[in-house]
Amino acid sequence: MGRFSCNACKFAILLSSGERVGYRDTCSACNADLHSCLNCAHHDPSAYNECRESSSERVADRERANRCDYFTIGTARAAAVDESQHRAKRALDDLFKKT
């Protein structure tokens, strides 16, 4: 069973074992496209073409559904980014905390 969060609203989405995200699948909470670059494990804004998969074609709108054959649910990356953002926010809060 896989679990990932919708990039648009962070709603938790569960997939059964072997289940894949289809080209037309949308988030049940916000209706955002799920088969999009922003939900993909290969998406990396700092990489060439914003994708770590070197053979992928350029996608103009990364929030919209696309037919990329390299699409893989970005579960690990999303969790790492969320934790990284949480630590950064906590550090800023501590920095500006009034004593």
N, CA, C and O of each residue as an XYZ file, in Angstrom:
396
protein
N       0.853     -1.170      0.000
C       0.000      0.000      0.000
C       0.902      1.238      0.000
O       1.863      1.316      0.765
N       0.586      2.190     -0.854
C       1.365      3.416     -0.936
C       0.566      4.601     -0.439
O      -0.663      4.623     -0.503
N       1.279      5.564      0.047
C       0.620      6.766      0.551
C       1.416      7.969      0.067
O       2.645      7.984      0.138
N       0.716      8.959     -0.417
C       1.362     10.207     -0.794
C       0.387     11.335     -0.568
O      -0.796     11.105     -0.319
N       0.886     12.563     -0.655
C       0.050     13.735     -0.434
C      -0.145     14.491     -1.732
O       0.795     14.648     -2.512
N      -1.347     14.956     -1.963
C      -1.630     15.807     -3.112
C      -0.765     17.056     -2.995
O      -0.731     17.684     -1.937
N      -0.079     17.419     -4.047
C       0.788     18.587     -4.013
C       0.000     19.876     -3.810
O       0.506     20.820     -3.205
N      -1.214     19.925     -4.301
C      -2.015     21.149     -4.232
C      -2.582     21.413     -2.846
O      -2.527     22.544     -2.364
N      -3.132     20.377     -2.188
C      -3.811     20.607     -0.904
C      -3.254     19.771      0.247
O      -3.700     19.912      1.386
N      -2.293     18.913     -0.037
C      -1.644     18.046      0.970
C      -2.569     16.968      1.526
O      -2.265     16.376      2.562
N      -3.691     16.702      0.858
C      -4.608     15.642      1.267
C      -3.908     14.294      1.097
O      -3.307     14.038      0.054
N      -3.980     13.439      2.106
C      -3.341     12.124      2.054
C      -4.128     11.193      1.139
O      -5.341     11.043      1.280
N      -3.420     10.572      0.200
C      -4.037      9.661     -0.759
C      -3.406      8.290     -0.592
O      -2.183      8.150     -0.623
N      -4.249      7.281     -0.415
C      -3.779      5.913     -0.247
C      -3.977      5.129     -1.525
O      -5.028      5.208     -2.160
N      -2.957      4.368     -1.900
C      -3.044      3.494     -3.065
C      -2.880      2.059     -2.603
O      -2.020      1.771     -1.770
N      -3.687      1.160     -3.129
C      -3.551     -0.252     -2.820
C      -2.268     -0.778     -3.443
O      -1.714     -0.155     -4.348
N      -1.805     -1.898     -2.974
C      -0.596     -2.503     -3.507
C      -0.747     -2.735     -5.008
O      -1.704     -3.370     -5.449
N       0.182     -2.229     -5.776
C       0.152     -2.381     -7.231
C      -0.693     -1.349     -7.955
O      -0.644     -1.272     -9.182
N      -1.460     -0.561     -7.232
C      -2.302      0.463     -7.855
C      -1.437      1.635     -8.304
O      -0.494      2.019     -7.612
N      -1.760      2.195     -9.453
C      -1.005      3.309    -10.004
C      -1.915      4.520    -10.180
O      -3.139      4.395    -10.219
N      -1.302      5.681    -10.284
C      -2.045      6.907    -10.555
C      -2.223      7.007    -12.063
O      -1.246      6.979    -12.811
N      -3.472      7.124    -12.511
C      -3.769      7.226    -13.939
C      -3.655      8.655    -14.436
O      -3.612      9.598    -13.646
N      -3.607      8.807    -15.750
C      -3.461     10.126    -16.366
C      -4.595     11.079    -15.997
O      -4.389     12.289    -15.911
N      -5.770     10.544    -15.784
C      -6.934     11.392    -15.511
C      -7.344     11.423    -14.046
O      -8.370     12.017    -13.714
N      -6.575     10.805    -13.165
C      -6.933     10.782    -11.745
C      -6.789     12.164    -11.126
O      -5.860     12.911    -11.431
N      -7.734     12.481    -10.250
C      -7.712     13.771     -9.559
C      -7.846     13.552     -8.054
O      -8.307     12.503     -7.605
N      -7.441     14.543     -7.296
C      -7.558     14.511     -5.841
C      -9.032     14.605     -5.461
O      -9.763     15.450     -5.978
N      -9.456     13.738     -4.563
C     -10.865     13.759     -4.145
C     -11.177     14.960     -3.255
O     -12.347     15.297     -3.074
N     -10.170     15.605     -2.703
C     -10.398     16.755     -1.829
C     -10.450     18.078     -2.586
O     -11.286     18.932     -2.291
N      -9.541     18.252     -3.578
C      -9.466     19.561     -4.251
C      -9.598     19.484     -5.772
O      -9.595     20.510     -6.451
N      -9.712     18.270     -6.302
C      -9.883     18.036     -7.736
C      -8.642     18.384     -8.579
O      -8.749     18.537     -9.796
N      -7.477     18.508     -7.945
C      -6.239     18.774     -8.681
C      -5.790     17.504     -9.396
O      -6.052     16.396     -8.926
N      -5.114     17.664    -10.529
C      -4.574     16.523    -11.261
C      -3.494     15.843    -10.427
O      -2.641     16.515     -9.846
N      -3.526     14.510    -10.365
C      -2.530     13.778     -9.581
C      -1.346     13.324    -10.425
O      -0.225     13.248     -9.923
N      -1.581     13.020    -11.707
C      -0.495     12.565    -12.589
C       0.192     13.799    -13.161
O       0.135     14.054    -14.364
N       0.844     14.561    -12.283
C       1.505     15.796    -12.684
C       2.939     15.803    -12.170
O       3.289     15.042    -11.268
N       3.749     16.652    -12.742
C       5.159     16.739    -12.345
C       5.323     17.027    -10.861
O       6.216     16.476    -10.217
N       4.473     17.881    -10.316
C       4.624     18.272     -8.926
C       4.352     17.134     -7.950
O       4.716     17.237     -6.778
N       3.726     16.061     -8.398
C       3.498     14.882     -7.562
C       4.477     13.761     -7.871
O       4.348     12.664     -7.327
N       5.451     14.017     -8.732
C       6.364     12.970     -9.203
C       7.678     12.961     -8.422
O       8.189     14.011     -8.035
N       8.208     11.777     -8.200
C       9.484     11.619     -7.493
C      10.648     12.197     -8.281
O      11.670     12.548     -7.691
N      10.524     12.305     -9.589
C      11.614     12.820    -10.423
C      11.637     14.344    -10.504
O      12.625     14.920    -10.961
N      10.573     15.000    -10.072
C      10.509     16.461    -10.168
C      11.560     17.097     -9.265
O      11.641     16.791     -8.075
N      12.354     17.977     -9.840
C      13.407     18.672     -9.097
C      13.617     20.042     -9.743
O      14.210     20.127    -10.818
N      13.142     21.106     -9.109
C      13.254     22.448     -9.697
C      14.686     22.864    -10.017
O      14.899     23.724    -10.872
N      15.663     22.275     -9.350
C      17.051     22.654     -9.604
C      17.700     21.843    -10.727
O      18.827     22.141    -11.122
N      17.020     20.837    -11.240
C      17.573     20.000    -12.312
C      17.235     20.580    -13.682
O      16.305     21.375    -13.821
N      18.008     20.169    -14.698
C      17.711     20.574    -16.065
C      16.302     20.107    -16.410
O      15.939     18.964    -16.133
N      15.513     20.985    -17.009
C      14.137     20.677    -17.382
C      13.262     20.381    -16.159
O      12.157     19.855    -16.291
N      13.768     20.724    -14.971
C      13.080     20.494    -13.700
C      12.730     19.027    -13.470
O      11.747     18.718    -12.797
N      13.540     18.122    -14.033
C      13.281     16.691    -13.895
C      14.602     15.935    -13.814
O      15.522     16.201    -14.587
N      14.696     14.988    -12.873
C      15.908     14.183    -12.750
C      15.943     13.025    -13.734
O      16.957     12.334    -13.839
N      14.856     12.803    -14.453
C      14.823     11.757    -15.485
C      15.300     12.396    -16.783
O      14.577     13.184    -17.393
N      16.502     12.063    -17.202
C      17.118     12.738    -18.346
C      16.423     12.473    -19.678
O      16.590     13.252    -20.616
N      15.663     11.416    -19.783
C      15.003     11.081    -21.045
C      13.591     11.654    -21.165
O      12.941     11.477    -22.196
N      13.119     12.325    -20.149
C      11.747     12.833    -20.190
C      11.633     14.044    -21.103
O      12.588     14.794    -21.303
N      10.449     14.208    -21.643
C      10.179     15.367    -22.487
C       9.831     16.556    -21.597
O       9.405     16.382    -20.456
N      10.015     17.757    -22.122
C       9.706     18.968    -21.372
C       8.190     19.078    -21.183
O       7.416     18.821    -22.105
N       7.789     19.462    -19.982
C       6.381     19.676    -19.666
C       6.232     21.142    -19.285
O       6.898     21.622    -18.368
N       5.366     21.844    -19.985
C       5.209     23.283    -19.767
C       4.494     23.592    -18.452
O       4.964     24.429    -17.681
N       3.380     22.940    -18.187
C       2.601     23.205    -16.980
C       2.738     22.020    -16.033
O       2.107     20.983    -16.239
N       3.540     22.165    -15.017
C       3.870     21.063    -14.106
C       2.758     20.746    -13.104
O       2.821     19.727    -12.415
N       1.757     21.595    -13.017
C       0.634     21.345    -12.123
C      -0.470     20.529    -12.794
O      -1.309     19.948    -12.105
N      -0.482     20.477    -14.111
C      -1.541     19.801    -14.872
C      -1.151     18.367    -15.201
O       0.030     18.017    -15.213
N      -2.145     17.554    -15.464
C      -1.907     16.164    -15.844
C      -1.100     16.103    -17.129
O      -1.242     16.948    -18.013
N      -0.244     15.080    -17.216
C       0.547     14.870    -18.422
C       0.690     13.372    -18.662
O       0.306     12.560    -17.821
N       1.232     13.023    -19.788
C       1.358     11.609    -20.150
C       2.802     11.116    -20.056
O       3.213     10.260    -20.839
N       3.560     11.638    -19.123
C       4.951     11.222    -18.947
C       5.004      9.760    -18.497
O       4.373      9.375    -17.513
N       5.766      8.960    -19.236
C       5.899      7.542    -18.906
C       6.808      7.295    -17.706
O       6.843      6.182    -17.182
N       7.533      8.302    -17.269
C       8.465      8.150    -16.152
C       7.837      8.529    -14.815
O       8.507      8.479    -13.784
N       6.563      8.907    -14.819
C       5.890      9.342    -13.599
C       5.956      8.264    -12.517
O       5.617      7.104    -12.752
N       6.393      8.667    -11.344
C       6.442      7.807    -10.165
C       5.987      8.645     -8.976
O       6.423      9.785     -8.818
N       5.129      8.098     -8.156
C       4.644      8.833     -6.987
C       5.821      9.298     -6.145
O       6.732      8.525     -5.848
N       5.792     10.560     -5.767
C       6.894     11.158     -5.015
C       6.731     11.069     -3.516
O       6.771     12.099     -2.843
N       6.550      9.885     -2.965
C       6.314      9.735     -1.527
C       7.516     10.125     -0.682
O       7.366     10.907      0.256
N       8.678      9.620     -0.975
C       9.860      9.879     -0.142
C      10.277     11.339     -0.255
O      10.592     11.977      0.750
N      10.279     11.863     -1.464
C      10.698     13.250     -1.673
C       9.745     14.197     -0.969
O      10.178     15.159     -0.335
N       8.464     13.936     -1.074
C       7.474     14.810     -0.444
C       7.643     14.817      1.070
O       7.557     15.871      1.700
N       7.884     13.652      1.653
C       8.077     13.582      3.098
C       9.339     14.326      3.510
O       9.348     15.024      4.523
N      10.402     14.180      2.730
C      11.659     14.857      3.042
C      11.510     16.369      2.925
O      12.028     17.110      3.760
N      10.808     16.830      1.898
C      10.591     18.264      1.721
C       9.745     18.808      2.857
O      10.058     19.868      3.398
N       8.679     18.108      3.234
C       7.828     18.553      4.335
C       8.624     18.669      5.628
O       8.488     19.653      6.355
N       9.457     17.666      5.919
C      10.259     17.695      7.141
C      11.283     18.822      7.085
O      11.507     19.509      8.082
N      11.899     19.015      5.935
C      12.883     20.084      5.766
C      12.232     21.454      5.968
O      12.793     22.315      6.645
N      11.062     21.652      5.389
C      10.347     22.912      5.543
C       9.934     23.135      6.994
O       9.985     24.257      7.498
N       9.528     22.063      7.654
C       9.118     22.159      9.052
C      10.305     22.589      9.920
O      10.159     23.462     10.776
N      11.478     21.985      9.707
C      12.677     22.355     10.473
C      13.067     23.806     10.211
O      13.423     24.528     11.142
N      13.003     24.240      8.949
C      13.361     25.616      8.608
C      12.413     26.607      9.268
O      12.848     27.635      9.785
N      11.124     26.304      9.254
C      10.146     27.197      9.884
C      10.369     27.261     11.388
O      10.295     28.332     11.990
N      10.641     26.112     11.989
C      10.905     26.080     13.425
C      12.146     26.915     13.767
O      12.150     27.638     14.763
N      13.203     26.819     12.940
C      14.421     27.599     13.166
C      14.138     29.094     13.055
O      14.652     29.884     13.846
N      13.321     29.486     12.074
C      12.960     30.907     11.945
C      12.126     31.375     13.133
O      12.340     32.469     13.654
N      11.187     30.555     13.553
C      10.368     30.911     14.714
C      11.243     31.102     15.945
O      11.048     32.044     16.714
N      12.225     30.190     16.131
C      13.126     30.302     17.269
C      13.991     31.555     17.171
O      14.280     32.197     18.181
N      14.400     31.898     15.961
C      15.252     33.060     15.751
C      14.547     34.355     16.130
O      15.150     35.257     16.712
N      13.261     34.438     15.794
C      12.518     35.669     16.034
C      11.612     35.616     17.268
O      10.764     36.486     17.467
N      11.804     34.594     18.082
C      10.994     34.442     19.281
C      11.347     35.532     20.294
O      12.520     35.820     20.533
N      10.337     36.117     20.868
C      10.542     37.132     21.894
C      10.816     36.450     23.224
O      10.178     35.455     23.569
N      11.747     36.982     23.948
C      12.084     36.387     25.248
C      11.461     37.109     26.395
O      11.655     36.722     27.547
